[in-house]
Amino acid sequence: MGEMTPVNRVTVLDRAEAATLYAALPPWISAFLPPPESSQLIAPIKTLTPAQLKKIVLALSTPGKLSDLPTKTVNLLIFNNATVA
């Protein structure tokens, strides 16, 4: 990749790099981000900590939908909107 400049924990990429990375994202992630061509690519993007990500994933999950789980297994299901097996 080209020159990456850290700015308050944000890395600024050129448009070609951003487009390449955006195209590689799963659809359920890219649905929450503006396409690179519509942004200035200089707006700070908040970085999530592992604890914050865990909290979000647990909040988005649906409890009690799985069956035949081993004992003491957490019964939470989260849909990632994957359309390709």
mmCIF file as gemmi writes it, N, C-alpha and C atoms, coordinates in Angstrom:
data_model
loop_
_atom_site.group_PDB
_atom_site.id
_atom_site.type_symbol
_atom_site.label_atom_id
_atom_site.label_alt_id
_atom_site.label_comp_id
_atom_site.label_asym_id
_atom_site.label_entity_id
_atom_site.label_seq_id
_atom_site.pdbx_PDB_ins_code
_atom_site.Cartn_x
_atom_site.Cartn_y
_atom_site.Cartn_z
_atom_site.occupancy
_atom_site.B_iso_or_equiv
_atom_site.pdbx_formal_charge
_atom_site.auth_seq_id
_atom_site.auth_asym_id
_atom_site.pdbx_PDB_model_num
ATOM 1 N N . MET Axp A 1 ? 0.84 -1.174 0 1 0 ? 1 A 1
ATOM 2 C CA . MET Axp A 1 ? 0 0 0 1 0 ? 1 A 1
ATOM 3 C C . MET Axp A 1 ? 0.884 1.236 0 1 0 ? 1 A 1
ATOM 4 N N . GLY Axp A 2 ? 0.281 2.349 -0.327 1 0 ? 2 A 1
ATOM 5 C CA . GLY Axp A 2 ? 1.029 3.603 -0.356 1 0 ? 2 A 1
ATOM 6 C C . GLY Axp A 2 ? 1.307 4.119 1.029 1 0 ? 2 A 1
ATOM 7 N N . GLU Axp A 3 ? 1.632 5.381 1.079 1 0 ? 3 A 1
ATOM 8 C CA . GLU Axp A 3 ? 1.968 6.004 2.364 1 0 ? 3 A 1
ATOM 9 C C . GLU Axp A 3 ? 0.732 6.078 3.245 1 0 ? 3 A 1
ATOM 10 N N . MET Axp A 4 ? 0.862 5.609 4.459 1 0 ? 4 A 1
ATOM 11 C CA . MET Axp A 4 ? -0.241 5.659 5.41 1 0 ? 4 A 1
ATOM 12 C C . MET Axp A 4 ? 0.164 6.587 6.54 1 0 ? 4 A 1
ATOM 13 N N . THR Axp A 5 ? -0.68 7.561 6.817 1 0 ? 5 A 1
ATOM 14 C CA . THR Axp A 5 ? -0.381 8.547 7.833 1 0 ? 5 A 1
ATOM 15 C C . THR Axp A 5 ? -1.329 8.39 9.003 1 0 ? 5 A 1
ATOM 16 N N . PRO Axp A 6 ? -0.831 8.012 10.2 1 0 ? 6 A 1
ATOM 17 C CA . PRO Axp A 6 ? -1.725 7.933 11.353 1 0 ? 6 A 1
ATOM 18 C C . PRO Axp A 6 ? -2.138 9.328 11.817 1 0 ? 6 A 1
ATOM 19 N N . VAL Axp A 7 ? -3.44 9.533 11.947 1 0 ? 7 A 1
ATOM 20 C CA . VAL Axp A 7 ? -3.974 10.798 12.432 1 0 ? 7 A 1
ATOM 21 C C . VAL Axp A 7 ? -4.996 10.446 13.504 1 0 ? 7 A 1
ATOM 22 N N . ASN Axp A 8 ? -4.628 10.624 14.761 1 0 ? 8 A 1
ATOM 23 C CA . ASN Axp A 8 ? -5.546 10.264 15.848 1 0 ? 8 A 1
ATOM 24 C C . ASN Axp A 8 ? -6.101 8.852 15.67 1 0 ? 8 A 1
ATOM 25 N N . ARG Axp A 9 ? -5.24 7.891 15.463 1 0 ? 9 A 1
ATOM 26 C CA . ARG Axp A 9 ? -5.587 6.478 15.282 1 0 ? 9 A 1
ATOM 27 C C . ARG Axp A 9 ? -6.38 6.215 14.013 1 0 ? 9 A 1
ATOM 28 N N . VAL Axp A 10 ? -6.286 7.102 13.032 1 0 ? 10 A 1
ATOM 29 C CA . VAL Axp A 10 ? -6.955 6.926 11.75 1 0 ? 10 A 1
ATOM 30 C C . VAL Axp A 10 ? -5.882 6.872 10.681 1 0 ? 10 A 1
ATOM 31 N N . THR Axp A 11 ? -6.01 5.96 9.748 1 0 ? 11 A 1
ATOM 32 C CA . THR Axp A 11 ? -5.061 5.862 8.654 1 0 ? 11 A 1
ATOM 33 C C . THR Axp A 11 ? -5.71 6.414 7.397 1 0 ? 11 A 1
ATOM 34 N N . VAL Axp A 12 ? -5.035 7.34 6.741 1 0 ? 12 A 1
ATOM 35 C CA . VAL Axp A 12 ? -5.552 7.96 5.535 1 0 ? 12 A 1
ATOM 36 C C . VAL Axp A 12 ? -4.992 7.207 4.336 1 0 ? 12 A 1
ATOM 37 N N . LEU Axp A 13 ? -5.879 6.709 3.494 1 0 ? 13 A 1
ATOM 38 C CA . LEU Axp A 13 ? -5.488 5.965 2.306 1 0 ? 13 A 1
ATOM 39 C C . LEU Axp A 13 ? -5.846 6.756 1.06 1 0 ? 13 A 1
ATOM 40 N N . ASP Axp A 14 ? -5.139 6.472 -0.043 1 0 ? 14 A 1
ATOM 41 C CA . ASP Axp A 14 ? -5.564 7.112 -1.282 1 0 ? 14 A 1
ATOM 42 C C . ASP Axp A 14 ? -6.812 6.392 -1.803 1 0 ? 14 A 1
ATOM 43 N N . ARG Axp A 15 ? -7.476 6.968 -2.782 1 0 ? 15 A 1
ATOM 44 C CA . ARG Axp A 15 ? -8.762 6.436 -3.248 1 0 ? 15 A 1
ATOM 45 C C . ARG Axp A 15 ? -8.658 5.01 -3.784 1 0 ? 15 A 1
ATOM 46 N N . ALA Axp A 16 ? -7.604 4.683 -4.521 1 0 ? 16 A 1
ATOM 47 C CA . ALA Axp A 16 ? -7.462 3.343 -5.077 1 0 ? 16 A 1
ATOM 48 C C . ALA Axp A 16 ? -7.321 2.307 -3.966 1 0 ? 16 A 1
ATOM 49 N N . GLU Axp A 17 ? -6.525 2.614 -2.951 1 0 ? 17 A 1
ATOM 50 C CA . GLU Axp A 17 ? -6.366 1.7 -1.818 1 0 ? 17 A 1
ATOM 51 C C . GLU Axp A 17 ? -7.679 1.52 -1.072 1 0 ? 17 A 1
ATOM 52 N N . ALA Axp A 18 ? -8.373 2.627 -0.858 1 0 ? 18 A 1
ATOM 53 C CA . ALA Axp A 18 ? -9.649 2.559 -0.14 1 0 ? 18 A 1
ATOM 54 C C . ALA Axp A 18 ? -10.666 1.742 -0.926 1 0 ? 18 A 1
ATOM 55 N N . ALA Axp A 19 ? -10.712 1.925 -2.232 1 0 ? 19 A 1
ATOM 56 C CA . ALA Axp A 19 ? -11.655 1.172 -3.061 1 0 ? 19 A 1
ATOM 57 C C . ALA Axp A 19 ? -11.343 -0.316 -3.023 1 0 ? 19 A 1
ATOM 58 N N . THR Axp A 20 ? -10.063 -0.677 -3.039 1 0 ? 20 A 1
ATOM 59 C CA . THR Axp A 20 ? -9.657 -2.075 -2.981 1 0 ? 20 A 1
ATOM 60 C C . THR Axp A 20 ? -10.076 -2.699 -1.655 1 0 ? 20 A 1
ATOM 61 N N . LEU Axp A 21 ? -9.816 -1.998 -0.562 1 0 ? 21 A 1
ATOM 62 C CA . LEU Axp A 21 ? -10.196 -2.504 0.753 1 0 ? 21 A 1
ATOM 63 C C . LEU Axp A 21 ? -11.712 -2.598 0.898 1 0 ? 21 A 1
ATOM 64 N N . TYR Axp A 22 ? -12.423 -1.595 0.41 1 0 ? 22 A 1
ATOM 65 C CA . TYR Axp A 22 ? -13.888 -1.582 0.494 1 0 ? 22 A 1
ATOM 66 C C . TYR Axp A 22 ? -14.477 -2.771 -0.262 1 0 ? 22 A 1
ATOM 67 N N . ALA Axp A 23 ? -13.93 -3.082 -1.442 1 0 ? 23 A 1
ATOM 68 C CA . ALA Axp A 23 ? -14.436 -4.184 -2.253 1 0 ? 23 A 1
ATOM 69 C C . ALA Axp A 23 ? -14.227 -5.533 -1.566 1 0 ? 23 A 1
ATOM 70 N N . ALA Axp A 24 ? -13.234 -5.625 -0.697 1 0 ? 24 A 1
ATOM 71 C CA . ALA Axp A 24 ? -12.937 -6.881 -0.016 1 0 ? 24 A 1
ATOM 72 C C . ALA Axp A 24 ? -13.784 -7.099 1.238 1 0 ? 24 A 1
ATOM 73 N N . LEU Axp A 25 ? -14.52 -6.083 1.657 1 0 ? 25 A 1
ATOM 74 C CA . LEU Axp A 25 ? -15.325 -6.2 2.871 1 0 ? 25 A 1
ATOM 75 C C . LEU Axp A 25 ? -16.545 -7.086 2.658 1 0 ? 25 A 1
ATOM 76 N N . PRO Axp A 26 ? -16.947 -7.839 3.675 1 0 ? 26 A 1
ATOM 77 C CA . PRO Axp A 26 ? -18.208 -8.579 3.567 1 0 ? 26 A 1
ATOM 78 C C . PRO Axp A 26 ? -19.368 -7.587 3.439 1 0 ? 26 A 1
ATOM 79 N N . PRO Axp A 27 ? -20.424 -7.972 2.729 1 0 ? 27 A 1
ATOM 80 C CA . PRO Axp A 27 ? -21.549 -7.054 2.523 1 0 ? 27 A 1
ATOM 81 C C . PRO Axp A 27 ? -22.144 -6.505 3.815 1 0 ? 27 A 1
ATOM 82 N N . TRP Axp A 28 ? -22.175 -7.294 4.881 1 0 ? 28 A 1
ATOM 83 C CA . TRP Axp A 28 ? -22.793 -6.805 6.113 1 0 ? 28 A 1
ATOM 84 C C . TRP Axp A 28 ? -21.967 -5.695 6.753 1 0 ? 28 A 1
ATOM 85 N N . ILE Axp A 29 ? -20.695 -5.609 6.435 1 0 ? 29 A 1
ATOM 86 C CA . ILE Axp A 29 ? -19.875 -4.507 6.941 1 0 ? 29 A 1
ATOM 87 C C . ILE Axp A 29 ? -19.977 -3.309 6.004 1 0 ? 29 A 1
ATOM 88 N N . SER Axp A 30 ? -19.82 -3.546 4.702 1 0 ? 30 A 1
ATOM 89 C CA . SER Axp A 30 ? -19.843 -2.432 3.754 1 0 ? 30 A 1
ATOM 90 C C . SER Axp A 30 ? -21.197 -1.727 3.735 1 0 ? 30 A 1
ATOM 91 N N . ALA Axp A 31 ? -22.262 -2.413 4.185 1 0 ? 31 A 1
ATOM 92 C CA . ALA Axp A 31 ? -23.577 -1.777 4.24 1 0 ? 31 A 1
ATOM 93 C C . ALA Axp A 31 ? -23.601 -0.608 5.221 1 0 ? 31 A 1
ATOM 94 N N . PHE Axp A 32 ? -22.688 -0.611 6.191 1 0 ? 32 A 1
ATOM 95 C CA . PHE Axp A 32 ? -22.652 0.452 7.195 1 0 ? 32 A 1
ATOM 96 C C . PHE Axp A 32 ? -21.654 1.556 6.855 1 0 ? 32 A 1
ATOM 97 N N . LEU Axp A 33 ? -20.905 1.386 5.775 1 0 ? 33 A 1
ATOM 98 C CA . LEU Axp A 33 ? -19.885 2.36 5.417 1 0 ? 33 A 1
ATOM 99 C C . LEU Axp A 33 ? -20.22 3.011 4.083 1 0 ? 33 A 1
ATOM 100 N N . PRO Axp A 34 ? -19.925 4.289 3.93 1 0 ? 34 A 1
ATOM 101 C CA . PRO Axp A 34 ? -20.148 4.919 2.627 1 0 ? 34 A 1
ATOM 102 C C . PRO Axp A 34 ? -19.104 4.406 1.639 1 0 ? 34 A 1
ATOM 103 N N . PRO Axp A 35 ? -19.464 4.272 0.37 1 0 ? 35 A 1
ATOM 104 C CA . PRO Axp A 35 ? -18.471 3.845 -0.606 1 0 ? 35 A 1
ATOM 105 C C . PRO Axp A 35 ? -17.356 4.885 -0.711 1 0 ? 35 A 1
ATOM 106 N N . PRO Axp A 36 ? -16.143 4.462 -1.013 1 0 ? 36 A 1
ATOM 107 C CA . PRO Axp A 36 ? -15.007 5.392 -1.035 1 0 ? 36 A 1
ATOM 108 C C . PRO Axp A 36 ? -15.213 6.584 -1.959 1 0 ? 36 A 1
ATOM 109 N N . GLU Axp A 37 ? -15.895 6.383 -3.076 1 0 ? 37 A 1
ATOM 110 C CA . GLU Axp A 37 ? -16.068 7.49 -4.02 1 0 ? 37 A 1
ATOM 111 C C . GLU Axp A 37 ? -16.989 8.586 -3.491 1 0 ? 37 A 1
ATOM 112 N N . SER Axp A 38 ? -17.771 8.298 -2.452 1 0 ? 38 A 1
ATOM 113 C CA . SER Axp A 38 ? -18.693 9.314 -1.94 1 0 ? 38 A 1
ATOM 114 C C . SER Axp A 38 ? -18.166 10.028 -0.702 1 0 ? 38 A 1
ATOM 115 N N . SER Axp A 39 ? -16.97 9.671 -0.28 1 0 ? 39 A 1
ATOM 116 C CA . SER Axp A 39 ? -16.44 10.306 0.922 1 0 ? 39 A 1
ATOM 117 C C . SER Axp A 39 ? -15.124 11.01 0.631 1 0 ? 39 A 1
ATOM 118 N N . GLN Axp A 40 ? -14.728 11.839 1.54 1 0 ? 40 A 1
ATOM 119 C CA . GLN Axp A 40 ? -13.46 12.548 1.411 1 0 ? 40 A 1
ATOM 120 C C . GLN Axp A 40 ? -12.299 11.711 1.924 1 0 ? 40 A 1
ATOM 121 N N . LEU Axp A 41 ? -12.598 10.609 2.6 1 0 ? 41 A 1
ATOM 122 C CA . LEU Axp A 41 ? -11.601 9.691 3.151 1 0 ? 41 A 1
ATOM 123 C C . LEU Axp A 41 ? -10.685 10.336 4.18 1 0 ? 41 A 1
ATOM 124 N N . ILE Axp A 42 ? -11.132 11.435 4.756 1 0 ? 42 A 1
ATOM 125 C CA . ILE Axp A 42 ? -10.329 12.054 5.799 1 0 ? 42 A 1
ATOM 126 C C . ILE Axp A 42 ? -11.097 12.156 7.11 1 0 ? 42 A 1
ATOM 127 N N . ALA Axp A 43 ? -12.367 11.761 7.072 1 0 ? 43 A 1
ATOM 128 C CA . ALA Axp A 43 ? -13.155 11.807 8.301 1 0 ? 43 A 1
ATOM 129 C C . ALA Axp A 43 ? -12.673 10.708 9.244 1 0 ? 43 A 1
ATOM 130 N N . PRO Axp A 44 ? -12.487 11.037 10.504 1 0 ? 44 A 1
ATOM 131 C CA . PRO Axp A 44 ? -12.056 10.009 11.446 1 0 ? 44 A 1
ATOM 132 C C . PRO Axp A 44 ? -13.095 8.904 11.584 1 0 ? 44 A 1
ATOM 133 N N . ILE Axp A 45 ? -12.631 7.698 11.631 1 0 ? 45 A 1
ATOM 134 C CA . ILE Axp A 45 ? -13.496 6.539 11.843 1 0 ? 45 A 1
ATOM 135 C C . ILE Axp A 45 ? -13.162 5.988 13.217 1 0 ? 45 A 1
ATOM 136 N N . LYS Axp A 46 ? -14.157 5.897 14.052 1 0 ? 46 A 1
ATOM 137 C CA . LYS Axp A 46 ? -13.923 5.43 15.412 1 0 ? 46 A 1
ATOM 138 C C . LYS Axp A 46 ? -13.451 3.982 15.392 1 0 ? 46 A 1
ATOM 139 N N . THR Axp A 47 ? -12.418 3.709 16.137 1 0 ? 47 A 1
ATOM 140 C CA . THR Axp A 47 ? -11.897 2.359 16.269 1 0 ? 47 A 1
ATOM 141 C C . THR Axp A 47 ? -12.549 1.685 17.466 1 0 ? 47 A 1
ATOM 142 N N . LEU Axp A 48 ? -13.056 0.472 17.253 1 0 ? 48 A 1
ATOM 143 C CA . LEU Axp A 48 ? -13.684 -0.267 18.345 1 0 ? 48 A 1
ATOM 144 C C . LEU Axp A 48 ? -12.645 -1.103 19.073 1 0 ? 48 A 1
ATOM 145 N N . THR Axp A 49 ? -12.777 -1.155 20.369 1 0 ? 49 A 1
ATOM 146 C CA . THR Axp A 49 ? -11.943 -2.061 21.152 1 0 ? 49 A 1
ATOM 147 C C . THR Axp A 49 ? -12.575 -3.448 21.092 1 0 ? 49 A 1
ATOM 148 N N . PRO Axp A 50 ? -11.84 -4.496 21.402 1 0 ? 50 A 1
ATOM 149 C CA . PRO Axp A 50 ? -12.447 -5.825 21.441 1 0 ? 50 A 1
ATOM 150 C C . PRO Axp A 50 ? -13.654 -5.888 22.385 1 0 ? 50 A 1
ATOM 151 N N . ALA Axp A 51 ? -13.573 -5.221 23.518 1 0 ? 51 A 1
ATOM 152 C CA . ALA Axp A 51 ? -14.695 -5.229 24.47 1 0 ? 51 A 1
ATOM 153 C C . ALA Axp A 51 ? -15.928 -4.549 23.879 1 0 ? 51 A 1
ATOM 154 N N . GLN Axp A 52 ? -15.73 -3.448 23.153 1 0 ? 52 A 1
ATOM 155 C CA . GLN Axp A 52 ? -16.856 -2.758 22.517 1 0 ? 52 A 1
ATOM 156 C C . GLN Axp A 52 ? -17.486 -3.624 21.426 1 0 ? 52 A 1
ATOM 157 N N . LEU Axp A 53 ? -16.64 -4.272 20.633 1 0 ? 53 A 1
ATOM 158 C CA . LEU Axp A 53 ? -17.141 -5.147 19.573 1 0 ? 53 A 1
ATOM 159 C C . LEU Axp A 53 ? -17.938 -6.304 20.164 1 0 ? 53 A 1
ATOM 160 N N . LYS Axp A 54 ? -17.43 -6.898 21.242 1 0 ? 54 A 1
ATOM 161 C CA . LYS Axp A 54 ? -18.141 -8.001 21.895 1 0 ? 54 A 1
ATOM 162 C C . LYS Axp A 54 ? -19.511 -7.537 22.375 1 0 ? 54 A 1
ATOM 163 N N . LYS Axp A 55 ? -19.561 -6.361 22.971 1 0 ? 55 A 1
ATOM 164 C CA . LYS Axp A 55 ? -20.827 -5.824 23.472 1 0 ? 55 A 1
ATOM 165 C C . LYS Axp A 55 ? -21.827 -5.633 22.332 1 0 ? 55 A 1
ATOM 166 N N . ILE Axp A 56 ? -21.362 -5.137 21.197 1 0 ? 56 A 1
ATOM 167 C CA . ILE Axp A 56 ? -22.233 -4.919 20.039 1 0 ? 56 A 1
ATOM 168 C C . ILE Axp A 56 ? -22.73 -6.241 19.479 1 0 ? 56 A 1
ATOM 169 N N . VAL Axp A 57 ? -21.831 -7.215 19.327 1 0 ? 57 A 1
ATOM 170 C CA . VAL Axp A 57 ? -22.22 -8.519 18.788 1 0 ? 57 A 1
ATOM 171 C C . VAL Axp A 57 ? -23.243 -9.188 19.694 1 0 ? 57 A 1
ATOM 172 N N . LEU Axp A 58 ? -23.023 -9.13 21.002 1 0 ? 58 A 1
ATOM 173 C CA . LEU Axp A 58 ? -23.982 -9.731 21.936 1 0 ? 58 A 1
ATOM 174 C C . LEU Axp A 58 ? -25.332 -9.02 21.877 1 0 ? 58 A 1
ATOM 175 N N . ALA Axp A 59 ? -25.303 -7.697 21.721 1 0 ? 59 A 1
ATOM 176 C CA . ALA Axp A 59 ? -26.557 -6.935 21.652 1 0 ? 59 A 1
ATOM 177 C C . ALA Axp A 59 ? -27.339 -7.259 20.374 1 0 ? 59 A 1
ATOM 178 N N . LEU Axp A 60 ? -26.642 -7.597 19.292 1 0 ? 60 A 1
ATOM 179 C CA . LEU Axp A 60 ? -27.301 -7.915 18.023 1 0 ? 60 A 1
ATOM 180 C C . LEU Axp A 60 ? -27.749 -9.374 17.918 1 0 ? 60 A 1
ATOM 181 N N . SER Axp A 61 ? -27.346 -10.199 18.844 1 0 ? 61 A 1
ATOM 182 C CA . SER Axp A 61 ? -27.644 -11.623 18.761 1 0 ? 61 A 1
ATOM 183 C C . SER Axp A 61 ? -29.073 -11.934 19.209 1 0 ? 61 A 1
ATOM 184 N N . THR Axp A 62 ? -29.56 -13.082 18.747 1 0 ? 62 A 1
ATOM 185 C CA . THR Axp A 62 ? -30.883 -13.564 19.129 1 0 ? 62 A 1
ATOM 186 C C . THR Axp A 62 ? -30.69 -14.79 20.011 1 0 ? 62 A 1
ATOM 187 N N . PRO Axp A 63 ? -31.157 -14.742 21.247 1 0 ? 63 A 1
ATOM 188 C CA . PRO Axp A 63 ? -30.976 -15.887 22.147 1 0 ? 63 A 1
ATOM 189 C C . PRO Axp A 63 ? -31.997 -16.999 21.891 1 0 ? 63 A 1
ATOM 190 N N . GLY Axp A 64 ? -31.584 -18.244 22.211 1 0 ? 64 A 1
ATOM 191 C CA . GLY Axp A 64 ? -32.5 -19.376 22.208 1 0 ? 64 A 1
ATOM 192 C C . GLY Axp A 64 ? -32.892 -19.93 20.853 1 0 ? 64 A 1
ATOM 193 N N . LYS Axp A 65 ? -32.173 -19.64 19.794 1 0 ? 65 A 1
ATOM 194 C CA . LYS Axp A 65 ? -32.544 -20.105 18.455 1 0 ? 65 A 1
ATOM 195 C C . LYS Axp A 65 ? -31.798 -21.355 18.01 1 0 ? 65 A 1
ATOM 196 N N . LEU Axp A 66 ? -30.757 -21.753 18.735 1 0 ? 66 A 1
ATOM 197 C CA . LEU Axp A 66 ? -29.963 -22.917 18.36 1 0 ? 66 A 1
ATOM 198 C C . LEU Axp A 66 ? -30.38 -24.12 19.187 1 0 ? 66 A 1
ATOM 199 N N . SER Axp A 67 ? -30.253 -25.307 18.596 1 0 ? 67 A 1
ATOM 200 C CA . SER Axp A 67 ? -30.609 -26.528 19.324 1 0 ? 67 A 1
ATOM 201 C C . SER Axp A 67 ? -29.449 -27.518 19.274 1 0 ? 67 A 1
ATOM 202 N N . ASP Axp A 68 ? -29.534 -28.543 20.101 1 0 ? 68 A 1
ATOM 203 C CA . ASP Axp A 68 ? -28.519 -29.595 20.162 1 0 ? 68 A 1
ATOM 204 C C . ASP Axp A 68 ? -27.118 -29.047 20.448 1 0 ? 68 A 1
ATOM 205 N N . LEU Axp A 69 ? -27.04 -28.115 21.374 1 0 ? 69 A 1
ATOM 206 C CA . LEU Axp A 69 ? -25.746 -27.554 21.752 1 0 ? 69 A 1
ATOM 207 C C . LEU Axp A 69 ? -25.164 -28.309 22.94 1 0 ? 69 A 1
ATOM 208 N N . PRO Axp A 70 ? -23.84 -28.38 23.011 1 0 ? 70 A 1
ATOM 209 C CA . PRO Axp A 70 ? -23.226 -28.987 24.191 1 0 ? 70 A 1
ATOM 210 C C . PRO Axp A 70 ? -23.604 -28.211 25.456 1 0 ? 70 A 1
ATOM 211 N N . THR Axp A 71 ? -23.539 -28.87 26.571 1 0 ? 71 A 1
ATOM 212 C CA . THR Axp A 71 ? -23.851 -28.23 27.849 1 0 ? 71 A 1
ATOM 213 C C . THR Axp A 71 ? -22.963 -27.014 28.06 1 0 ? 71 A 1
ATOM 214 N N . LYS Axp A 72 ? -23.496 -26.007 28.685 1 0 ? 72 A 1
ATOM 215 C CA . LYS Axp A 72 ? -22.793 -24.765 29.015 1 0 ? 72 A 1
ATOM 216 C C . LYS Axp A 72 ? -22.375 -23.945 27.785 1 0 ? 72 A 1
ATOM 217 N N . THR Axp A 73 ? -22.996 -24.221 26.629 1 0 ? 73 A 1
ATOM 218 C CA . THR Axp A 73 ? -22.732 -23.42 25.436 1 0 ? 73 A 1
ATOM 219 C C . THR Axp A 73 ? -23.717 -22.265 25.404 1 0 ? 73 A 1
ATOM 220 N N . VAL Axp A 74 ? -23.231 -21.075 25.144 1 0 ? 74 A 1
ATOM 221 C CA . VAL Axp A 74 ? -24.105 -19.902 25.05 1 0 ? 74 A 1
ATOM 222 C C . VAL Axp A 74 ? -24.97 -20.052 23.805 1 0 ? 74 A 1
ATOM 223 N N . ASN Axp A 75 ? -26.266 -19.88 23.945 1 0 ? 75 A 1
ATOM 224 C CA . ASN Axp A 75 ? -27.2 -20.047 22.843 1 0 ? 75 A 1
ATOM 225 C C . ASN Axp A 75 ? -27.566 -18.676 22.265 1 0 ? 75 A 1
ATOM 226 N N . LEU Axp A 76 ? -26.66 -18.133 21.489 1 0 ? 76 A 1
ATOM 227 C CA . LEU Axp A 76 ? -26.869 -16.844 20.84 1 0 ? 76 A 1
ATOM 228 C C . LEU Axp A 76 ? -26.576 -16.988 19.353 1 0 ? 76 A 1
ATOM 229 N N . LEU Axp A 77 ? -27.433 -16.424 18.529 1 0 ? 77 A 1
ATOM 230 C CA . LEU Axp A 77 ? -27.276 -16.499 17.086 1 0 ? 77 A 1
ATOM 231 C C . LEU Axp A 77 ? -27.182 -15.089 16.524 1 0 ? 77 A 1
ATOM 232 N N . ILE Axp A 78 ? -26.201 -14.858 15.644 1 0 ? 78 A 1
ATOM 233 C CA . ILE Axp A 78 ? -26.134 -13.567 14.957 1 0 ? 78 A 1
ATOM 234 C C . ILE Axp A 78 ? -26.048 -13.83 13.47 1 0 ? 78 A 1
ATOM 235 N N . PHE Axp A 79 ? -26.866 -13.13 12.701 1 0 ? 79 A 1
ATOM 236 C CA . PHE Axp A 79 ? -26.933 -13.29 11.253 1 0 ? 79 A 1
ATOM 237 C C . PHE Axp A 79 ? -25.961 -12.312 10.617 1 0 ? 79 A 1
ATOM 238 N N . ASN Axp A 80 ? -25.075 -12.82 9.758 1 0 ? 80 A 1
ATOM 239 C CA . ASN Axp A 80 ? -24.085 -11.94 9.133 1 0 ? 80 A 1
ATOM 240 C C . ASN Axp A 80 ? -24.462 -11.541 7.715 1 0 ? 80 A 1
ATOM 241 N N . ASN Axp A 81 ? -25.655 -11.901 7.266 1 0 ? 81 A 1
ATOM 242 C CA . ASN Axp A 81 ? -26.169 -11.528 5.96 1 0 ? 81 A 1
ATOM 243 C C . ASN Axp A 81 ? -25.36 -12.139 4.819 1 0 ? 81 A 1
ATOM 244 N N . ALA Axp A 82 ? -24.632 -13.215 5.097 1 0 ? 82 A 1
ATOM 245 C CA . ALA Axp A 82 ? -23.854 -13.883 4.055 1 0 ? 82 A 1
ATOM 246 C C . ALA Axp A 82 ? -24.802 -14.504 3.041 1 0 ? 82 A 1
ATOM 247 N N . THR Axp A 83 ? -24.515 -14.326 1.768 1 0 ? 83 A 1
ATOM 248 C CA . THR Axp A 83 ? -25.373 -14.893 0.725 1 0 ? 83 A 1
ATOM 249 C C . THR Axp A 83 ? -24.615 -15.926 -0.105 1 0 ? 83 A 1
ATOM 250 N N . VAL Axp A 84 ? -23.317 -16.085 0.128 1 0 ? 84 A 1
ATOM 251 C CA . VAL Axp A 84 ? -22.513 -17.049 -0.602 1 0 ? 84 A 1
ATOM 252 C C . VAL Axp A 84 ? -21.975 -18.07 0.387 1 0 ? 84 A 1
ATOM 253 N N . ALA Axp A 85 ? -22.18 -19.347 0.098 1 0 ? 85 A 1
ATOM 254 C CA . ALA Axp A 85 ? -21.697 -20.393 1.014 1 0 ? 85 A 1
ATOM 255 C C . ALA Axp A 85 ? -20.21 -20.607 0.857 1 0 ? 85 A 1
